[in-house]
């Protein structure tokens, strides 16, 4: 499957396509075609062009794109944080989920963080209520830390919560 998959770093011209991909993977009815939807937990936007442009411009930060024949299929955000790399904004087109594409993108991100940045671990945060997603990451070597951070209620840049008990759990994988 992955033999014709290519990876590159996103640039400013990729922002509109990235916003569309990320929104489709997490929010709204389109996201329900895949299994990574947050539509039952959050409404509203997952990201916007301004915040994505800021991520791309930040020192030590990149968005990795996975494409096939020039068609954007997946992305993830990597950011250097000391001896670790933060992994986030992981998005796979909903209709392409469940076929191994996400595993390939994650593996490529891990190699990049380890080989190019010397990162000893990959860190991420996941909404605690997303048990299926956390289990997927655990099957790929991530460990739950039991460290939690609050969901930013009242800040619609992160979405409009549909329940009052959301929080993030930190997951870590040794590289």
JOQUI-V395437 format. One record per backbone hydrogen bond with DSSP energy under -1.0 kcal/mol. CO is the residue of the C=O (numbers start at 1). NH is the residue of the N-H. If there is no record, write none. Layout:
<<CO/NH> <CO/NH>>
This chain:
<<2/5> <6/67> <8/65> <11/14> <12/15> <14/18> <15/19> <16/20> <17/21> <18/22> <19/23> <20/24> <21/25> <22/26> <23/27> <26/38> <29/32> <30/33> <31/34> <38/41> <38/42> <41/162> <43/160> <48/52> <49/53> <50/54> <51/55> <52/56> <53/57> <54/58> <58/61> <60/80> <62/78> <63/10> <64/76> <65/8> <66/73> <66/74> <67/6> <68/71> <71/68> <73/93> <74/66> <75/91> <76/64> <77/88> <78/62> <79/86> <81/84> <83/120> <84/81> <85/123> <86/79> <88/77> <91/75> <93/96> <94/97> <100/104> <101/105> <102/106> <103/107> <104/108> <105/109> <106/110> <107/111> <108/112> <109/113> <110/114> <111/115> <112/116> <112/117> <113/119> <120/175> <121/85> <122/173> <123/87> <124/171> <126/169> <127/130> <129/131> <130/134> <131/135> <132/136> <133/137> <134/138> <135/139> <137/142> <138/141> <143/172> <147/170> <149/168> <151/153> <152/155> <155/158> <156/159> <160/43> <166/151> <167/128> <168/149> <169/126> <170/145> <171/124> <172/143> <173/122>>
